[in-house]
Structures are given as structure tokens and as C-alpha cells.
């Protein structure tokens, strides 16, 4: 029984999976933050362009 517990405690095969899950979650969070930032920025720019173009009379 002691051999089974020692073997289980030394087994690190799942540690790599946890690392990949954390790394993937961080990349997804950064991608979502980037998309939200770009979306908000582009909405502001397009509103400014719309206001500028609407102020001109053709």
C-alpha cells in the first residue's frame, strides 16, 4: 500500500495538463481583452468620422 501512495505522489503526468490549461486560459483572456479594446476604439473612431463627415455639406 505504501508503494501505491508513493507512486501516486510522485506521478506528475497531470501537472503538464494543468500548466497547459492555465496558459490557454490566460491567452483566451488576453484575446478577449484585446477584442473588447479594439471594438470600443473602433466605435469611437467611427463616431468621430461620422460627425466629421456629417458636418460637411456637399
PyMOL CGO cylinders between C-alpha atoms (Angstrom):
from pymol import cmd
from pymol.cgo import CYLINDER

trace = [
    CYLINDER, 0.00, 0.00, 0.00, 2.87, 2.35, 0.79, 0.3, 1, 1, 1, 1, 1, 1,
    CYLINDER, 2.87, 2.35, 0.79, 4.26, 1.76, -2.72, 0.3, 1, 1, 1, 1, 1, 1,
    CYLINDER, 4.26, 1.76, -2.72, 0.94, 2.80, -4.30, 0.3, 1, 1, 1, 1, 1, 1,
    CYLINDER, 0.94, 2.80, -4.30, 0.75, 6.03, -2.29, 0.3, 1, 1, 1, 1, 1, 1,
    CYLINDER, 0.75, 6.03, -2.29, 4.38, 6.89, -3.01, 0.3, 1, 1, 1, 1, 1, 1,
    CYLINDER, 4.38, 6.89, -3.01, 3.91, 6.18, -6.70, 0.3, 1, 1, 1, 1, 1, 1,
    CYLINDER, 3.91, 6.18, -6.70, 0.78, 8.34, -6.81, 0.3, 1, 1, 1, 1, 1, 1,
    CYLINDER, 0.78, 8.34, -6.81, 2.52, 11.22, -5.01, 0.3, 1, 1, 1, 1, 1, 1,
    CYLINDER, 2.52, 11.22, -5.01, 5.46, 11.17, -7.42, 0.3, 1, 1, 1, 1, 1, 1,
    CYLINDER, 5.46, 11.17, -7.42, 3.34, 10.95, -10.58, 0.3, 1, 1, 1, 1, 1, 1,
    CYLINDER, 3.34, 10.95, -10.58, 3.47, 14.34, -12.34, 0.3, 1, 1, 1, 1, 1, 1,
    CYLINDER, 3.47, 14.34, -12.34, 1.67, 13.48, -15.57, 0.3, 1, 1, 1, 1, 1, 1,
    CYLINDER, 1.67, 13.48, -15.57, -1.30, 15.71, -14.73, 0.3, 1, 1, 1, 1, 1, 1,
    CYLINDER, -1.30, 15.71, -14.73, 0.89, 18.69, -13.84, 0.3, 1, 1, 1, 1, 1, 1,
    CYLINDER, 0.89, 18.69, -13.84, 1.62, 19.39, -17.50, 0.3, 1, 1, 1, 1, 1, 1,
    CYLINDER, 1.62, 19.39, -17.50, -2.09, 19.37, -18.27, 0.3, 1, 1, 1, 1, 1, 1,
    CYLINDER, -2.09, 19.37, -18.27, -2.74, 21.92, -15.55, 0.3, 1, 1, 1, 1, 1, 1,
    CYLINDER, -2.74, 21.92, -15.55, 0.02, 24.14, -16.95, 0.3, 1, 1, 1, 1, 1, 1,
    CYLINDER, 0.02, 24.14, -16.95, -1.50, 24.00, -20.44, 0.3, 1, 1, 1, 1, 1, 1,
    CYLINDER, -1.50, 24.00, -20.44, -4.98, 24.76, -19.12, 0.3, 1, 1, 1, 1, 1, 1,
    CYLINDER, -4.98, 24.76, -19.12, -3.73, 27.81, -17.21, 0.3, 1, 1, 1, 1, 1, 1,
    CYLINDER, -3.73, 27.81, -17.21, -1.69, 29.01, -20.21, 0.3, 1, 1, 1, 1, 1, 1,
    CYLINDER, -1.69, 29.01, -20.21, -4.64, 28.56, -22.57, 0.3, 1, 1, 1, 1, 1, 1,
    CYLINDER, -4.64, 28.56, -22.57, -6.98, 30.40, -20.20, 0.3, 1, 1, 1, 1, 1, 1,
    CYLINDER, -6.98, 30.40, -20.20, -4.53, 33.31, -19.99, 0.3, 1, 1, 1, 1, 1, 1,
    CYLINDER, -4.53, 33.31, -19.99, -4.26, 33.51, -23.79, 0.3, 1, 1, 1, 1, 1, 1,
    CYLINDER, -4.26, 33.51, -23.79, -8.04, 33.43, -24.19, 0.3, 1, 1, 1, 1, 1, 1,
    CYLINDER, -8.04, 33.43, -24.19, -8.44, 36.17, -21.55, 0.3, 1, 1, 1, 1, 1, 1,
    CYLINDER, -8.44, 36.17, -21.55, -5.89, 38.35, -23.34, 0.3, 1, 1, 1, 1, 1, 1,
    CYLINDER, -5.89, 38.35, -23.34, -7.60, 37.77, -26.68, 0.3, 1, 1, 1, 1, 1, 1,
    CYLINDER, -7.60, 37.77, -26.68, -10.99, 38.76, -25.24, 0.3, 1, 1, 1, 1, 1, 1,
    CYLINDER, -10.99, 38.76, -25.24, -9.49, 41.89, -23.68, 0.3, 1, 1, 1, 1, 1, 1,
    CYLINDER, -9.49, 41.89, -23.68, -7.85, 42.79, -27.00, 0.3, 1, 1, 1, 1, 1, 1,
    CYLINDER, -7.85, 42.79, -27.00, -11.08, 42.33, -28.95, 0.3, 1, 1, 1, 1, 1, 1,
    CYLINDER, -11.08, 42.33, -28.95, -13.05, 44.42, -26.47, 0.3, 1, 1, 1, 1, 1, 1,
    CYLINDER, -13.05, 44.42, -26.47, -10.43, 47.18, -26.56, 0.3, 1, 1, 1, 1, 1, 1,
    CYLINDER, -10.43, 47.18, -26.56, -10.34, 47.24, -30.35, 0.3, 1, 1, 1, 1, 1, 1,
    CYLINDER, -10.34, 47.24, -30.35, -14.13, 47.19, -30.59, 0.3, 1, 1, 1, 1, 1, 1,
    CYLINDER, -14.13, 47.19, -30.59, -14.52, 50.13, -28.22, 0.3, 1, 1, 1, 1, 1, 1,
    CYLINDER, -14.52, 50.13, -28.22, -11.78, 52.05, -30.02, 0.3, 1, 1, 1, 1, 1, 1,
    CYLINDER, -11.78, 52.05, -30.02, -13.24, 51.47, -33.45, 0.3, 1, 1, 1, 1, 1, 1,
    CYLINDER, -13.24, 51.47, -33.45, -16.71, 52.55, -32.32, 0.3, 1, 1, 1, 1, 1, 1,
    CYLINDER, -16.71, 52.55, -32.32, -15.23, 55.81, -31.04, 0.3, 1, 1, 1, 1, 1, 1,
    CYLINDER, -15.23, 55.81, -31.04, -13.28, 56.43, -34.23, 0.3, 1, 1, 1, 1, 1, 1,
    CYLINDER, -13.28, 56.43, -34.23, -16.25, 55.67, -36.46, 0.3, 1, 1, 1, 1, 1, 1,
    CYLINDER, -16.25, 55.67, -36.46, -18.43, 58.05, -34.43, 0.3, 1, 1, 1, 1, 1, 1,
    CYLINDER, -18.43, 58.05, -34.43, -15.81, 60.76, -34.88, 0.3, 1, 1, 1, 1, 1, 1,
    CYLINDER, -15.81, 60.76, -34.88, -15.61, 60.14, -38.62, 0.3, 1, 1, 1, 1, 1, 1,
    CYLINDER, -15.61, 60.14, -38.62, -19.40, 60.19, -38.87, 0.3, 1, 1, 1, 1, 1, 1,
    CYLINDER, -19.40, 60.19, -38.87, -19.58, 63.52, -37.02, 0.3, 1, 1, 1, 1, 1, 1,
    CYLINDER, -19.58, 63.52, -37.02, -16.84, 64.99, -39.20, 0.3, 1, 1, 1, 1, 1, 1,
    CYLINDER, -16.84, 64.99, -39.20, -18.45, 63.88, -42.44, 0.3, 1, 1, 1, 1, 1, 1,
    CYLINDER, -18.45, 63.88, -42.44, -21.93, 64.97, -41.38, 0.3, 1, 1, 1, 1, 1, 1,
    CYLINDER, -21.93, 64.97, -41.38, -20.62, 68.47, -40.63, 0.3, 1, 1, 1, 1, 1, 1,
    CYLINDER, -20.62, 68.47, -40.63, -19.58, 68.90, -44.26, 0.3, 1, 1, 1, 1, 1, 1,
    CYLINDER, -19.58, 68.90, -44.26, -22.16, 69.95, -46.81, 0.3, 1, 1, 1, 1, 1, 1,
    CYLINDER, -22.16, 69.95, -46.81, -21.71, 68.51, -50.26, 0.3, 1, 1, 1, 1, 1, 1,
]
cmd.load_cgo(trace, "trace")
